[in-house]
């Protein structure tokens, strides 16, 4: 009995050798063949995978239906991610509902500690956590304490990227300087390797970049809602600014909270609060979903893989959320290939022709 390792690109004739059918077949996926050669990107002083995983759902019962019984599968998908070259995980100190506040960081800390693979792989994990702009966080020392609390939950010595979760410029501009000083304090005390922002619009992004630069703190990343449903003027201006300043764009919600998975229709909506949003937007997304499906079939991919790959091709680091091994496996299939120029044009034209657009985050500033 023969053992043969094949890839999805192996022709059927290769399964027949000397007139004997190979009976034991181990399938390898495209990203597994290249995992050791997965081209990493520079993000500040670190090297990260071209895609990360988001962990908003880990601990969120209200929106994502988290239950502690899911922890075992979350550990499995974490291990799967590391085994296949993913080393960037995005979280926040506010992720987790009610008594589970901070649960996402706690789970990541446990999973890192319990990872059964090589120590080098474990040590290369980059945690990007976001710090909420709570109204009582008004001094640098309060942010230092917040960073220390996150380090305890994560069970690590240094945070990869400390990000401001949102700007207060829209509703409490007097607090904004305290947030910036908090990043400086965390960085100066060596609690974090790099700093970034989330939900900052073009104007505020330039302001904080210049403020941090004056204090010798480089702004390494900017996280923004970026997808085929969120490719408006602000997103493109942010991308242009970041490219000119050497700031990495991290695209959150690259699948539009699930609208770009192809799973949902006006008559098949997700359960929970998301259904209200989907009911408004999904009917207007049909032209885009048709193009996604067409390209997916042509390329032998799935709709989510095409949508995520679009974000990669636009020069961003997408962080699709994952809460099952199946989702992680599918998202990994967005790596190891790239959409062609005409396919990018087709998708963007379809997106512009689709009246359904993602509602922007209420905390997004100009």
N, C-alpha and C positions, 0 to 999 in steps of 0.2 A: 504493500500500500504506500502510495507516494504522498508526500506533503509538498504543497506549492503555495507560495505567497503571490497573490495577484493584486493589482490595483483596479480601480473602476475603468481604467483605460486599456486593460489587458484584452486583446481580441479573443473571441471564443475558441478559435483554432489552437490557441496556445494551451488550452486545457487538455489537449490530446497529445500524448507523447509516446512514440513507438507503439501506436495503436492501443495504448492503455489509457483509460480514463483516469485522471487524477481524482481521487475520491475525497481527500482531505484538503480543503481549501481554506486559507486564512486571508480574509479580505483586508486590504489596507486602503484607507481613504487618502485623497490627494494631500491633505494637510499633514497626515502622519508620515508620508514619504519625505516631506520637506521640513519636518518639525525641528530638526537639529540645524537646518539652514534657514529657518524662518527669519526673514529680514527684520531686524529690530530697528526701532526709531529712537533717536535721541530726544529725551524730554528732560530739560535741565541737565543735571549731572548723571542721569540714569539712562539705561537702555530699556525700552519697553516693547512689547508685542504690538503689531499694527492694529490689533483689536483688543479691547479689554472686556471684562464682564461687569455689569452693574448689579448691585445687590439691594436695591430699594425694596424688593419684595420680601427680603429675609427679615421677618419680624413684623411685617405689615399685615395685620389681620383685616383691616377695614377695606383696603383697595385690592389686595392680592390674595386674601384668604389664607395667610400663613398659619400653620399649626406646627407645634413642636415635633409632631410625628414626621414632619418633612425633613428634619435635620439630617437623617441618615442619607437621604438622596442628595441633599445639598452638599454633604461631604464628598459623595461620589462624583458629583459634577465638578467640584473644586479640584479633586484629584485628576479627573479627566482633562480639565483645562490645563493644569500644570504639565501633565504628561504630553500634551500636544502643543507646548510652546507658549501658552498664554501666561503672562506674569503680571498683568495689570488688573487690579480689582478696585472698583469705585464704590465708596460707601459714604456714610455721614453719621455724625454723632447724634442726629435726631431720627435716624432710621429705626423704626420699631414703634408700634402703637401702644399707648397707655403704659402699663407696667413693663412692657417689652422695649421701652425706649433704650436705644443703644444695642439692641439685640443683633443687628447686622454686624457691628464691629466685634461683638463677643463671638459670634459664630465664625467669622473670619479668623479671629485669634485662635480658636479651638482647632479649626481646620488646618491652619498653618502648622500648629504644634503636632497634629496627628498625621500629617502627610507622610505616607509610607515610602515615598520615593527618595531620590538622591538628595542629600543635604544641600548640595550646590543649587539644585532647582528650587528648593524651599527658601534658601537664603536670597535668591534673586527676585522673590515676590515684591512687587511695588504696590503699596496700599495708598490710594488717593482718597483721603477722607475730607468731608466738608464740615465746616463749623457754622452752626446756625447763628444768625444775627439776633439772638435773644435780646430783649430790651434791657436786661440787666448786665449784659456784657459791654462794659463801658471803659475798662482799663486794660492795659497790656497784660497785667498779672492775671486777670480773669481768663484771657485767652491762653496764657501759659498753663493755667490750671486745667482748662478744657483739653489742651493737648496732652497733658499728663494723664488725664482720665481716659482719653482715647487710647493712649499707649498701654495703659493697664488692661483695657478691654481687649485690645489687639494682641497683647502679650509680645510686643516687639520693642526694640530699643529706639527706633527712629521711624517716624512717619515718612513715607515717600513724598507725597504731595499734600500739603495743607491748603485747602481751598476755602475761600469765603463762600458760603452756600448761596447767599444773595446779597445784593446791595440794599441799603436802607435809604438811598437817595430819593426815592419816590415818596416816602412817608415820614422819614425821620433823618433828614440830612445831617443833623448835628451829631448823629452816631457814626456816620461814615468814617470819619477820621479815626475813631476808636477801633474800628474794624481793621483799618490799614495798619495802625500801630500794633495791633494784636498779631498780625502776620509777621511784622518786623521782629517782635519780641520772640516769637516761636522760632524763627529762623536764626536769630542771633544767639539764642541759647542752645542751638544744636538739636532741638527736638524734632526738626523736620529737615529733609534734604532739599526740598524745593517748595515754592508757593504758587498758588493759582487762584483763579476766581471762577465763579459760576453765575450765570444769569446777569452778567454785566454787558450793557449795550456799548456801542462804539465810543460815545463821549466819556462815560465813566471808566471804560477800559483804558483809554489814553491817560486819563487823570491818575488812576492808581498806578499805571506803569511808570509814569514820570515821578510820582511820589516815592515809590519803592526804589527806583533807580537812584534817586538822590541819597537814599540811605544804604546804598550798596546791596540791595536785595533784588535779584533778577526775578521778573515775573515769567514763570515757565509755561503756564497753561491757562487756557480760557475754555470753560465748559459752556456749551450753548445747545439749545434745542435745535437740532440740525438733521433734516431728513428730506425725502422727496415731498413730504407734506409741510416742511418748514424750511423753505429755501427763499425766503423773502429778502428785501433790501437790507434789513439789519443783519441777517445771518451772513450775507455776502460781504457786507462792509466790515463786519467783525473778522471774517476770514482774511480779507485783504490787509487789514491792520495787523493781524497776527503774523501773517507771512512777512510783512515788512519789518516787524520787530523781533522775529525769531521766537514767537510764542506758539506753542502747539495748541491746536483746536481739538478739544474732546467733544464729540457729538453724542449728546444723550437723547434718548427716545428715537433711535434711528429707525425703529419700526412703528413710530407713531402710536405708542402704547398698545400695539397689536393690530392697528388698522392696516398695516402693510404686510400682514402675514398671509392674507388671502383666506383666513379662516372665517371671517365675519361678513355678514350681509345684513341688509335692513330687516330681514326676517330671522336672522340668527345673530343675536347680540350677546356680548359677554354678560355675566351676572355681576351684580353689585353696581357701585356708583359709575363705573366706566360706561355702562349701557346708556346713560343719559347723554354723554358726550358723543358716543358712537352713533346714536340715533340722529344727531344733528349733522354729522360729518360724512358717515359712510355712504349715503346715497350719492354724494358728489365726488366720490373717489373712483368711480367705475372706470373712466378712461385710463387712469393711471394703473389700476389693478389689471386691466386688460393688457397693457404694454408690459407690465412686470411678468405676467403669466406667459406672454408670447416669448419674451427673451429667456425666461427660465426654462421653458420647454426646448427652445433652440439650443441652449447651452448645457442642458442636462443638469440644471440647478433647481432650487426651489425659490419661490417668491421671496421669502425672507432673506435668503442668501444673496439674491440680486439686489435687494434694497440696501442691505448692509454693505455690499461691495461698492455700490454707488458712493456711499460715504467715504470709503477708503480711497476710491478713485479721485474724489474731490480734495484729497489731502488732509483728511481728518482722521482721528482715532475714534471709531465708534465704540460705545459701551452698551450693547444690548443687554437688557435684563434677562436673567436666567433663574428658573426655579425648578427645573427638572433636567435629568440626564438627556432626555430626548431633545429639549430645546438647546442644550449645550452642544450636542452632536451636530444639530442642524446649523447652528451659528458658526461652528468651526468650518463648515463647508463654504463659508464666505471667503476663506483664505486660500491662497495658492493659485489664484487666477485673477484676471482683471477684465472688466467690461471694455468693449471696443469703443472708439470715439463715436461711431454712428449710433451705438446702443445708448451711450450717455445722452446724446442729442435726442434720441427717441423718447427716453424716460423723462427728460426735462421738459420736452414739448408736451408730453402727456400730462405732466404735473401742472404745467401752466394752463392747460385746457380743462383741468378738473376743478370744478368750483369748490370742492371740499378742501379746506385747509385746516391744519392743526391750530387750535387756539393757543396763543402764546402764554407763557408762564406769567402769572400776575406780578411776579417779582422782577421780571425782566425790565431793565432800565434802558434809557437811550444813551 
